[in-house]
Amino acid sequence: MPIPNIDLLSREPSESTGVIPGELVLLNNYGSINPLSALNTYEPVIIEQMVICFVMQGKLKALINGTEVEVNGGQVLTTLPNSEGLFKSASDDCRFIMFIIYPDILQKTFEDIYINFDRTLHEKYFVVNNCTEEQMSIYQLMYTELKKECVRADYEYKMIVVRSYLNALLINNIQLFENRKTESAQVNKTSRQYTLFQKFLDALNKHASEERSVNFYANLLNVTPKYLSSVSMTYSQKNASQWIGEYVVHHAKTLMSVQHMSSAEIVEELQFQNLISFNRFFKRVAGITPKEYKKSLKNK
């Protein structure tokens, strides 16, 4: 699903946006138009791209995956691909810059810097971090340089240059997590076990809508279910079954809140045996029933 912001900015693209189609979108609200203002009345949308939003001053409020999020001056919001987002409001003095990075170039960039994105630090597919003055300067510099590349005519090495800037941007973003370290963040991330764990999370992204068995993922990764759960516990303090449950419920919540599916439709979409088994699964993982979750959406 394309991000709706791009079409809404057609009135003043040179001031508030920079675009490399299918690769990168840059947004800011320096001028007279806030590129997010037209989204106030929209329902949540699924954002397939990674979003990095740096707020320089003021305050921005959003709803990310059903959670109210406030980002203040000197903070950066990062959302993972396939997050559910809704812009709610911004203070009059709010100034922000936003990087929207498409999955393909995101994966290539992570390969450039020899890392996988650690989803264990993103329990809800997003995180808000405080920035130092040096990190704030880097965000602004990367935005300026990337915007220059957006408006330049195509040339042979354009995307190599763009990816080099994205390398610096993402390394800076990852450094922010040093202040949010958990035990899982301190273990050896160059090991085969860590690679296995990341492959497990990647497999969940692809298959969680139809596969809920630990055995399925263990067979896919050529390990035993017990070993997969042990590795998962090592890096996240959650076993494989808990991760599967959270991914399935996250998908179910998205179907309810964004696509407005009924529970009966979700039962069919996620291949549950019947409505009772879906309700029990959802309640066990989320702590509330699907009906209670839908009611909570109306109160937001």
Buried (B, 14 or more C-beta within 10 A) or exposed (E): EEBEBBEBBEEEEEBBBBBBEEBBBBBBBEEEBBBBEBBEEEEBBBBBBBBBBBBBEBBBBBBBBBEEBBBBBBBBBBBBBBBBBBBBEBBEEBBBBBBBBBEEBBBEBBEBEEBBBBBBBBEBBBBBBEBEEEBBEBBEBBBEBBBEBBEEEEEEEBBEBBBBBBBBBBBBBBBBBEEEEBEBBEEEBEEEBBEBBBBBBBBBBEBBBEBBEBEBBBEBBEBEBEBBBBBBBBBBEBBBBBBBBBBBBBBBBBBBBBEEBEBEEBBEBBEBEEBEEBBEBBBEBBEEBBEEBBEEBEEE
